[in-house]
């Protein structure tokens, strides 16, 4: 299954940015408070992959 969503990015302090996880993903992946997201940046393709760690 492929689900596409877009979210806005906002400032959080001077050097950080923040965004939200769409409700569709939260429900589909059963994401809960306390779960961890691993961020994998590929600078060659300019993509960011998020991996959910329970």
N, CA, C and O atoms as CSV, one atom per row, in Angstrom:
chain,resi,resn,atom,element,x,y,z
A,1,UNK,N,N,0.845,-1.167,0.000
A,1,UNK,CA,C,0.000,0.000,0.000
A,1,UNK,C,C,0.897,1.240,0.000
A,1,UNK,O,O,1.910,1.269,0.698
A,2,UNK,N,N,0.535,2.253,-0.772
A,2,UNK,CA,C,1.285,3.499,-0.803
A,2,UNK,C,C,0.332,4.642,-0.479
A,2,UNK,O,O,-0.686,4.830,-1.145
A,3,UNK,N,N,0.682,5.400,0.555
A,3,UNK,CA,C,-0.126,6.540,0.984
A,3,UNK,C,C,0.759,7.787,0.909
A,3,UNK,O,O,1.846,7.808,1.485
A,4,UNK,N,N,0.310,8.801,0.220
A,4,UNK,CA,C,1.058,10.059,0.136
A,4,UNK,C,C,0.374,11.124,0.980
A,4,UNK,O,O,-0.840,11.306,0.900
A,5,UNK,N,N,1.151,11.815,1.778
A,5,UNK,CA,C,0.656,12.920,2.604
A,5,UNK,C,C,1.686,14.043,2.547
A,5,UNK,O,O,2.868,13.793,2.310
A,6,UNK,N,N,1.249,15.257,2.758
A,6,UNK,CA,C,2.144,16.401,2.877
A,6,UNK,C,C,1.848,17.112,4.193
A,6,UNK,O,O,0.691,17.256,4.590
A,7,UNK,N,N,2.911,17.553,4.861
A,7,UNK,CA,C,2.749,18.326,6.085
A,7,UNK,C,C,3.640,19.560,6.006
A,7,UNK,O,O,4.646,19.561,5.296
A,8,UNK,N,N,3.277,20.579,6.715
A,8,UNK,CA,C,4.072,21.814,6.785
A,8,UNK,C,C,5.156,21.655,7.843
A,8,UNK,O,O,4.989,20.921,8.817
A,9,UNK,N,N,6.256,22.347,7.640
A,9,UNK,CA,C,7.361,22.360,8.590
A,9,UNK,C,C,7.365,23.727,9.269
A,9,UNK,O,O,7.222,24.758,8.612
A,10,UNK,N,N,7.532,23.724,10.599
A,10,UNK,CA,C,7.524,24.965,11.384
A,10,UNK,C,C,8.823,25.086,12.184
A,10,UNK,O,O,9.495,24.089,12.450
A,11,UNK,N,N,9.160,26.299,12.556
A,11,UNK,CA,C,10.330,26.535,13.411
A,11,UNK,C,C,10.053,26.052,14.819
A,11,UNK,O,O,8.935,26.162,15.323
A,12,UNK,N,N,11.088,25.517,15.447
A,12,UNK,CA,C,11.038,25.165,16.871
A,12,UNK,C,C,12.367,25.621,17.460
A,12,UNK,O,O,13.340,24.866,17.468
A,13,UNK,N,N,12.405,26.831,17.944
A,13,UNK,CA,C,13.657,27.390,18.428
A,13,UNK,C,C,14.477,27.927,17.266
A,13,UNK,O,O,13.954,28.154,16.175
A,14,UNK,N,N,15.772,28.128,17.510
A,14,UNK,CA,C,16.630,28.740,16.500
A,14,UNK,C,C,17.169,27.746,15.476
A,14,UNK,O,O,17.336,28.099,14.309
A,15,UNK,N,N,17.444,26.508,15.892
A,15,UNK,CA,C,18.114,25.585,14.967
A,15,UNK,C,C,17.305,24.335,14.651
A,15,UNK,O,O,17.793,23.451,13.947
A,16,UNK,N,N,16.096,24.244,15.150
A,16,UNK,CA,C,15.284,23.054,14.941
A,16,UNK,C,C,14.024,23.371,14.158
A,16,UNK,O,O,13.510,24.489,14.189
A,17,UNK,N,N,13.544,22.359,13.455
A,17,UNK,CA,C,12.255,22.430,12.769
A,17,UNK,C,C,11.387,21.294,13.278
A,17,UNK,O,O,11.899,20.299,13.791
A,18,UNK,N,N,10.078,21.437,13.141
A,18,UNK,CA,C,9.154,20.419,13.621
A,18,UNK,C,C,8.044,20.226,12.591
A,18,UNK,O,O,7.664,21.165,11.890
A,19,UNK,N,N,7.535,19.019,12.508
A,19,UNK,CA,C,6.387,18.714,11.664
A,19,UNK,C,C,5.515,17.710,12.405
A,19,UNK,O,O,5.906,17.219,13.464
A,20,UNK,N,N,4.360,17.404,11.874
A,20,UNK,CA,C,3.473,16.433,12.504
A,20,UNK,C,C,3.419,15.162,11.666
A,20,UNK,O,O,3.714,15.177,10.471
A,21,UNK,N,N,3.039,14.070,12.306
A,21,UNK,CA,C,2.819,12.811,11.599
A,21,UNK,C,C,1.325,12.739,11.298
A,21,UNK,O,O,0.510,12.789,12.219
A,22,UNK,N,N,0.957,12.624,10.036
A,22,UNK,CA,C,-0.468,12.578,9.690
A,22,UNK,C,C,-1.200,11.424,10.389
A,22,UNK,O,O,-0.641,10.345,10.587
A,23,UNK,N,N,-2.453,11.676,10.754
A,23,UNK,CA,C,-3.267,10.689,11.458
A,23,UNK,C,C,-3.363,9.371,10.685
A,23,UNK,O,O,-3.437,8.299,11.287
A,24,UNK,N,N,-3.363,9.452,9.350
A,24,UNK,CA,C,-3.419,8.251,8.515
A,24,UNK,C,C,-2.258,7.312,8.833
A,24,UNK,O,O,-2.446,6.101,8.951
A,25,UNK,N,N,-1.054,7.877,8.970
A,25,UNK,CA,C,0.124,7.069,9.282
A,25,UNK,C,C,0.081,6.539,10.708
A,25,UNK,O,O,0.434,5.389,10.970
A,26,UNK,N,N,-0.355,7.393,11.620
A,26,UNK,CA,C,-0.438,6.981,13.031
A,26,UNK,C,C,-1.334,5.755,13.162
A,26,UNK,O,O,-0.994,4.800,13.860
A,27,UNK,N,N,-2.470,5.789,12.493
A,27,UNK,CA,C,-3.398,4.658,12.560
A,27,UNK,C,C,-2.862,3.441,11.818
A,27,UNK,O,O,-2.930,2.326,12.334
A,28,UNK,N,N,-2.328,3.639,10.610
A,28,UNK,CA,C,-1.849,2.522,9.790
A,28,UNK,C,C,-0.678,1.788,10.446
A,28,UNK,O,O,-0.571,0.566,10.346
A,29,UNK,N,N,0.199,2.540,11.117
A,29,UNK,CA,C,1.391,1.945,11.735
A,29,UNK,C,C,1.257,1.747,13.235
A,29,UNK,O,O,2.182,1.260,13.884
A,30,UNK,N,N,0.104,2.125,13.793
A,30,UNK,CA,C,-0.136,2.001,15.229
A,30,UNK,C,C,0.968,2.706,16.034
A,30,UNK,O,O,1.515,2.141,16.981
A,31,UNK,N,N,1.281,3.938,15.644
A,31,UNK,CA,C,2.318,4.717,16.328
A,31,UNK,C,C,1.754,5.243,17.642
A,31,UNK,O,O,0.647,5.778,17.698
A,32,UNK,N,N,2.550,5.074,18.697
A,32,UNK,CA,C,2.123,5.510,20.028
A,32,UNK,C,C,3.194,6.394,20.657
A,32,UNK,O,O,4.358,6.358,20.259
A,33,UNK,N,N,2.789,7.174,21.627
A,33,UNK,CA,C,3.730,7.989,22.376
A,33,UNK,C,C,4.794,7.081,22.986
A,33,UNK,O,O,4.468,6.046,23.568
A,34,UNK,N,N,6.037,7.456,22.857
A,34,UNK,CA,C,7.138,6.653,23.386
A,34,UNK,C,C,7.831,5.835,22.310
A,34,UNK,O,O,8.952,5.370,22.520
A,35,UNK,N,N,7.179,5.647,21.142
A,35,UNK,CA,C,7.834,4.968,20.031
A,35,UNK,C,C,8.956,5.866,19.507
A,35,UNK,O,O,8.963,7.069,19.769
A,36,UNK,N,N,9.897,5.288,18.772
A,36,UNK,CA,C,11.042,6.021,18.251
A,36,UNK,C,C,11.008,6.038,16.728
A,36,UNK,O,O,10.657,5.041,16.096
A,37,UNK,N,N,11.375,7.174,16.146
A,37,UNK,CA,C,11.540,7.269,14.700
A,37,UNK,C,C,13.027,7.380,14.390
A,37,UNK,O,O,13.713,8.241,14.942
A,38,UNK,N,N,13.528,6.516,13.512
A,38,UNK,CA,C,14.909,6.590,13.047
A,38,UNK,C,C,14.892,7.371,11.732
A,38,UNK,O,O,14.134,7.034,10.822
A,39,UNK,N,N,15.712,8.398,11.628
A,39,UNK,CA,C,15.763,9.265,10.447
A,39,UNK,C,C,16.974,8.874,9.614
A,39,UNK,O,O,18.098,8.860,10.115
A,40,UNK,N,N,16.747,8.553,8.332
A,40,UNK,CA,C,17.827,8.176,7.426
A,40,UNK,C,C,17.844,9.188,6.273
A,40,UNK,O,O,16.901,9.252,5.484
A,41,UNK,N,N,18.905,9.964,6.184
A,41,UNK,CA,C,19.030,10.996,5.160
A,41,UNK,C,C,19.921,10.506,4.028
A,41,UNK,O,O,21.036,10.041,4.263
A,42,UNK,N,N,19.423,10.611,2.793
A,42,UNK,CA,C,20.212,10.300,1.609
A,42,UNK,C,C,20.436,11.616,0.880
A,42,UNK,O,O,19.527,12.131,0.229
A,43,UNK,N,N,21.653,12.167,0.990
A,43,UNK,CA,C,21.941,13.465,0.384
A,43,UNK,C,C,22.058,13.384,-1.133
A,43,UNK,O,O,21.896,14.396,-1.814
A,44,UNK,N,N,22.334,12.210,-1.670
A,44,UNK,CA,C,22.435,12.066,-3.126
A,44,UNK,C,C,21.062,12.193,-3.791
A,44,UNK,O,O,20.940,12.814,-4.847
A,45,UNK,N,N,20.040,11.612,-3.181
A,45,UNK,CA,C,18.692,11.658,-3.755
A,45,UNK,C,C,17.812,12.705,-3.075
A,45,UNK,O,O,16.659,12.901,-3.461
A,46,UNK,N,N,18.362,13.377,-2.059
A,46,UNK,CA,C,17.625,14.374,-1.276
A,46,UNK,C,C,16.321,13.805,-0.730
A,46,UNK,O,O,15.268,14.438,-0.803
A,47,UNK,N,N,16.415,12.586,-0.176
A,47,UNK,CA,C,15.251,11.956,0.438
A,47,UNK,C,C,15.526,11.704,1.913
A,47,UNK,O,O,16.670,11.546,2.338
A,48,UNK,N,N,14.453,11.672,2.667
A,48,UNK,CA,C,14.516,11.394,4.093
A,48,UNK,C,C,13.579,10.228,4.370
A,48,UNK,O,O,12.385,10.305,4.081
A,49,UNK,N,N,14.108,9.167,4.921
A,49,UNK,CA,C,13.312,7.975,5.231
A,49,UNK,C,C,13.147,7.885,6.737
A,49,UNK,O,O,14.108,8.038,7.492
A,50,UNK,N,N,11.928,7.636,7.161
A,50,UNK,CA,C,11.645,7.445,8.579
A,50,UNK,C,C,11.338,5.984,8.841
A,50,UNK,O,O,10.535,5.375,8.134
A,51,UNK,N,N,11.980,5.418,9.863
A,51,UNK,CA,C,11.707,4.039,10.251
A,51,UNK,C,C,11.157,4.036,11.668
A,51,UNK,O,O,11.729,4.650,12.569
A,52,UNK,N,N,10.039,3.336,11.858
A,52,UNK,CA,C,9.412,3.250,13.167
A,52,UNK,C,C,10.064,2.126,13.957
A,52,UNK,O,O,10.172,0.997,13.478
A,53,UNK,N,N,10.499,2.446,15.174
A,53,UNK,CA,C,11.093,1.456,16.080
A,53,UNK,C,C,10.181,1.382,17.281
A,53,UNK,O,O,10.011,2.371,17.994
A,54,UNK,N,N,9.588,0.219,17.516
A,54,UNK,CA,C,8.678,0.026,18.651
A,54,UNK,C,C,9.450,-0.288,19.906
A,54,UNK,O,O,8.853,-0.482,20.965
